[in-house]
Amino acid sequence: MLPTALSDMIENSNSRTLPDDILSYICKFPIYMVLKHPGIYAKDLNNQIDADAEYWSISQPTELEVEFNEDIPDTLQKYARTYYVEEGYVAEIRDVNIVGYMPIGIYDGYPIIESFQGEPERFYSHLHNQMKKGEKLFTVIDYLSTQVRDSRIAKYQTVFPLVCVNSYYHWLLEYLPRLQALKKYEESTGRLPKILIAPDAPSWMCEQLDFFGLGDRIIRWNGRKAKVERLITSTHRLHNRDNFNPSKTDWEWLKSKAVGQSTDTTDYSDRVFVSRADADERRITNESELMSELTMLGFKRYTLTEMNFEDQVSLFNNAEIIVGPHGAGLSNIIFGPDNLTLVEIFSNTDIRPHFYRIATILGHDYHCSVEKASGDDIKVNIPSLVEQIQKLTN
């Protein structure tokens, strides 16, 4: 008998060929059959199944408050609430299989939750992403073969996976802060793990790891499967719209390391306009006219993709006020000074809470401007926005 979820998908399908989501489900089904458990936290391995694992605490659980702001749209106001911050820790598990494009760790048939972005509920979606990234048949075979000893597969001694999709936002806010856990492990054991990154990781990820002195420890993951003698993993804090697990101490740690490491002495303007002119969406269609006005207020335009990581850290750390459309580059506000003001520009069809929450938790002065959508881009009401910025700068 087919599982209910699969039966429903087939019944609701009008196509004579199996849709991709049904095919993926069929491919995943044998994987679920062979796994002993839907997921277990690395920090609980010893207590629950007497595994060969060690665990070090970094920070205690706490709570963070995003205070209500009556000046922002209703769409954002619902995100003003208390957020639970999970414990920070790092764990070492011995004799682990890692499988998939964004490798899931499997210890004796138990998937390790931290390796699929730290949420038990994400195993299904994470596995679905694996299927999309690689060929479905190979993905299924790789997972099933984790239960069979194979002397031919790749082997690693001690690795710390930081395999992230090509997303600056998630990389900066979810993955790079985990270097704090890596540092704790190194101090506790004296071992220096290799850092596993995506097979097609962009050059800026390697540049950032090199900036932190880790460039010589990078290994590009093969995207399939491997046996690991010591797998090092840590708390993974998701930063999604509806699944937000922030840590102010993580951001402050990363800022301290980045600013302390930077030797950039460029004289940047403290009034910054972040341009998305080179992006595929959320560009300001009348940006030139807007900049004519903002230049008179002392603003300078910066395109972040033209700057290296060290430049971006220095730019944001020196800023007094930052204006720009919603985009991953605004993640750099974590490097900003305590008195930073952020003015985020949205289209009226796409208002997102990410930087409202982060800026508020960091104590920054947050404002936004909702403008008219122009396809996937934004057309700004220049007099209105300039007036808002004038009030803030005065």
C-alpha positions in Angstrom: 0.0 0.0 0.0 1.3 3.5 -0.9 1.9 6.0 1.9 -1.1 8.4 2.3 1.0 11.5 1.2 2.1 9.7 -2.0 -1.4 8.5 -2.8 -2.8 12.1 -2.4 -0.1 13.5 -4.7 -0.9 10.9 -7.4 -4.6 11.4 -7.1 -4.3 15.2 -7.4 -2.1 14.9 -10.5 -3.7 15.5 -13.9 -0.5 14.6 -15.8 0.0 11.2 -17.6 3.6 11.3 -16.5 4.7 11.4 -12.9 5.4 14.9 -11.7 8.8 15.7 -10.3 7.6 15.8 -6.7 6.0 12.4 -6.9 9.1 10.9 -8.6 11.2 12.5 -5.8 8.9 10.9 -3.2 9.2 7.5 -4.7 13.0 7.8 -4.7 13.0 8.9 -1.1 10.8 6.2 0.2 13.5 3.4 0.3 15.8 5.9 2.2 13.2 6.3 4.9 12.8 2.5 5.1 16.6 1.9 5.7 17.1 4.8 8.3 16.5 3.9 11.9 15.3 7.3 13.0 14.0 10.6 11.4 16.8 12.5 13.0 18.8 12.9 16.2 20.8 15.8 17.6 24.6 15.3 17.7 24.6 16.6 21.3 22.2 13.9 22.3 23.9 10.9 20.7 25.7 9.7 23.9 22.6 9.9 26.0 20.2 8.3 23.5 22.1 5.6 21.7 25.5 5.4 23.6 27.4 6.7 20.5 31.1 7.6 20.3 30.6 11.4 20.5 31.8 14.4 22.5 30.1 17.7 23.1 31.2 21.2 24.3 28.8 24.0 25.3 29.5 27.5 24.0 26.5 29.5 25.1 23.4 29.0 27.2 19.8 29.3 25.9 18.3 32.7 26.1 15.6 34.9 24.6 15.7 38.0 22.3 13.0 40.6 22.0 12.0 42.3 18.7 10.2 45.3 20.0 7.0 46.6 18.3 7.4 49.5 16.0 4.3 51.4 15.0 6.0 53.2 12.1 6.5 50.0 10.0 4.0 48.2 7.9 1.5 45.7 9.4 3.3 43.0 7.4 6.4 43.5 9.6 4.7 44.2 12.9 3.6 40.6 13.3 7.2 39.6 13.7 7.7 41.8 16.7 7.9 39.2 19.5 10.2 37.2 21.7 12.5 34.7 19.9 14.0 31.7 21.7 17.8 31.4 21.3 19.0 27.8 21.4 22.1 26.7 23.2 25.3 27.1 21.3 27.5 24.0 21.2 30.0 22.0 19.1 30.1 18.2 18.8 32.5 15.5 17.5 31.0 12.2 16.2 33.2 9.4 15.2 32.7 7.0 12.3 30.1 8.9 10.3 28.8 8.7 6.8 28.1 11.9 5.0 25.8 11.8 2.0 24.3 14.2 -0.6 25.1 17.6 -2.2 24.6 19.4 1.1 25.8 16.4 3.1 23.6 14.9 5.8 25.6 13.1 8.5 24.4 9.5 9.2 25.6 7.7 12.3 24.7 4.0 12.4 21.4 4.8 10.5 20.6 7.9 12.5 20.5 11.2 10.5 22.3 14.0 12.5 19.9 16.9 12.7 22.6 19.6 12.8 23.7 18.5 9.4 20.4 19.3 7.8 20.2 22.8 9.1 19.4 22.1 12.7 15.7 21.4 12.5 14.1 17.9 12.8 11.3 19.0 10.5 13.7 19.9 7.7 14.9 16.4 6.9 12.3 15.9 4.1 12.9 19.3 2.5 16.6 19.0 2.8 16.5 15.6 1.2 14.3 17.1 -1.6 17.0 19.7 -2.2 19.6 16.9 -2.5 17.5 15.2 -5.1 17.2 18.4 -7.1 20.9 19.1 -6.9 22.1 15.7 -8.1 20.7 12.9 -10.2 17.9 11.2 -8.2 19.1 7.6 -8.8 22.6 8.4 -7.6 21.2 10.2 -4.5 19.1 7.2 -3.5 21.9 4.7 -4.1 24.3 6.8 -2.1 22.0 7.0 0.9 21.2 3.3 0.9 24.8 2.4 0.6 25.7 4.2 3.8 24.6 0.9 5.5 27.1 -1.1 3.6 30.9 -0.9 4.1 32.6 0.2 1.0 36.4 0.5 0.9 36.3 2.5 -2.3 34.4 5.6 -1.1 36.2 8.8 -0.1 37.5 9.1 3.4 38.2 12.1 5.6 39.9 12.2 9.0 38.5 15.3 10.7 36.1 17.6 8.9 33.8 20.5 9.7 31.2 20.9 6.9 30.1 24.4 5.9 28.3 23.3 2.7 26.0 26.2 1.9 24.0 27.0 -1.3 25.0 30.1 -3.1 23.3 32.5 -0.7 25.3 35.4 0.9 22.5 36.0 3.4 22.5 32.4 4.8 26.2 32.0 4.5 27.0 35.2 6.5 24.3 34.8 9.2 24.0 31.0 9.5 27.3 29.4 8.4 30.2 31.9 9.2 29.1 32.3 12.8 29.7 28.6 13.3 33.4 29.3 13.0 33.1 30.2 16.7 32.2 26.6 17.4 35.2 25.5 15.3 37.5 27.7 17.4 36.1 26.1 20.6 36.7 22.6 19.2 40.3 23.5 18.2 41.0 25.0 21.7 39.5 21.9 23.4 41.2 19.2 21.4 44.2 20.7 19.6 42.9 19.3 16.3 42.5 21.5 13.2 39.6 20.1 11.1 39.4 20.5 7.3 36.5 22.7 6.2 34.2 21.1 3.7 32.5 23.5 1.3 30.1 23.0 -1.7 31.5 21.5 -4.9 30.6 24.7 -6.8 31.1 27.1 -3.9 31.5 30.7 -5.3 34.9 32.4 -5.0 33.6 34.9 -2.4 33.0 32.0 0.1 36.6 30.9 -0.3 37.8 34.5 -0.1 36.0 35.0 3.3 37.4 31.8 4.7 40.8 32.9 3.6 40.2 36.3 5.2 39.7 34.5 8.5 43.0 32.5 8.0 41.3 29.3 7.0 42.0 29.2 3.3 44.6 26.4 3.5 42.1 24.1 5.2 39.3 24.2 2.6 38.2 20.9 0.9 35.6 20.9 -1.9 33.0 18.3 -1.1 32.5 15.6 -3.9 28.8 16.0 -3.7 28.1 12.3 -3.2 29.2 10.3 -0.1 32.2 9.8 2.2 33.3 8.1 5.4 34.4 10.5 8.1 36.6 9.5 11.1 35.6 12.6 13.1 32.7 14.7 12.0 32.6 18.1 13.7 29.2 19.9 13.8 27.6 22.6 15.7 24.4 24.5 16.4 22.8 25.7 13.1 20.7 28.8 13.5 18.2 29.2 10.7 17.4 32.7 9.5 14.2 32.2 7.4 11.1 34.3 7.3 9.0 32.0 9.6 11.8 29.9 11.2 14.1 32.4 12.8 16.7 31.4 15.4 18.8 34.5 16.0 21.9 34.9 18.3 23.1 38.4 19.0 26.3 36.9 20.5 27.0 35.0 17.3 26.7 38.2 15.2 28.9 40.1 17.7 31.5 37.4 17.7 31.7 37.5 13.9 31.8 41.3 13.9 34.6 41.3 16.4 36.7 38.9 14.4 36.0 40.5 11.0 36.6 44.1 12.2 39.7 43.1 14.1 41.1 41.2 11.1 40.4 44.1 8.7 43.3 46.3 7.7 41.3 48.3 5.1 42.0 52.1 5.5 39.8 53.3 2.6 37.9 56.5 3.5 34.3 55.5 3.0 31.3 57.8 3.2 29.3 57.4 6.4 26.1 57.9 4.4 25.8 54.8 2.2 23.4 53.9 -0.6 23.6 50.2 -1.4 22.9 49.7 -5.1 21.4 46.6 -6.7 21.9 47.9 -10.3 23.7 44.7 -11.2 21.1 42.3 -9.7 18.3 40.4 -11.5 15.5 41.8 -9.3 14.7 44.5 -6.7 16.6 47.2 -8.7 15.6 50.8 -8.3 14.4 51.8 -11.8 15.0 55.5 -11.2 18.2 55.1 -9.2 20.1 57.8 -11.1 17.5 60.4 -10.3 17.4 59.3 -6.7 21.2 59.5 -6.4 21.1 63.0 -7.7 19.1 64.0 -4.6 20.9 61.8 -2.1 24.4 62.9 -3.3 23.4 66.4 -2.2 22.7 64.9 1.3 26.3 63.4 1.4 25.4 59.9 0.2 27.7 57.8 -1.9 26.5 54.8 -4.0 28.2 51.4 -3.5 27.7 48.2 -5.4 28.7 45.4 -3.0 29.5 42.8 -5.7 32.3 45.0 -6.8 33.9 45.0 -3.3 35.8 42.3 -1.5 34.7 41.1 1.9 37.2 43.2 3.8 36.0 46.4 2.0 32.4 45.5 2.8 33.2 45.0 6.5 34.9 48.4 6.6 32.1 50.1 4.7 29.4 49.0 7.0 31.5 49.4 10.1 32.1 53.1 9.2 28.5 53.9 8.2 26.2 56.2 10.1 23.1 55.6 7.8 22.5 52.9 5.2 19.8 53.1 2.5 19.1 50.4 0.0 16.5 47.9 -1.4 16.0 44.6 0.4 18.8 42.2 -0.6 21.4 39.9 0.8 24.0 42.7 1.0 22.2 44.3 3.9 23.3 41.3 5.9 26.4 43.3 6.5 24.6 45.5 9.0 25.9 43.0 11.6 29.3 44.8 11.1 27.7 48.3 11.7 28.3 50.5 14.7 25.8 50.5 17.5 24.2 53.7 16.4 23.6 52.6 12.8 20.4 53.8 11.0 19.0 51.5 8.3 16.4 52.6 5.7 15.2 49.5 3.8 13.4 49.9 0.5 10.6 47.4 -0.4 8.3 47.0 -3.3 4.7 47.0 -2.2 4.3 43.4 -3.4 7.3 41.9 -1.4 7.8 43.0 2.2 10.1 40.8 4.2 11.0 40.8 7.9 14.6 39.6 7.8 16.5 42.9 8.4 13.9 44.5 10.5 14.4 41.7 13.1 18.2 41.7 12.8 18.6 45.5 13.0 16.2 45.7 16.0 18.0 43.0 17.9 21.3 44.7 17.3 19.9 48.0 18.6 20.0 49.7 15.2 17.5 52.4 14.3 15.3 50.7 11.7 13.1 52.4 9.1 11.6 51.3 5.8 10.0 52.8 2.7 7.4 50.8 0.7 7.5 51.8 -2.9 5.6 50.9 -6.1 6.6 47.6 -7.8 7.8 47.8 -11.4 7.8 44.2 -12.5 10.5 42.6 -10.3 12.0 46.0 -9.6 11.0 49.1 -7.6 10.2 52.6 -8.6 10.8 55.0 -5.8 8.7 58.1 -4.9 11.8 60.3 -4.8 10.4 63.4 -3.0 8.8 61.2 -0.3 11.9 59.0 0.3 14.3 62.0 0.3 12.1 63.8 2.9 12.2 60.7 5.1 16.0 60.5 4.9 16.4 64.2 5.5 14.5 63.9 8.8 16.7 61.0 9.9 20.0 62.7 8.9 19.0 66.0 10.6 
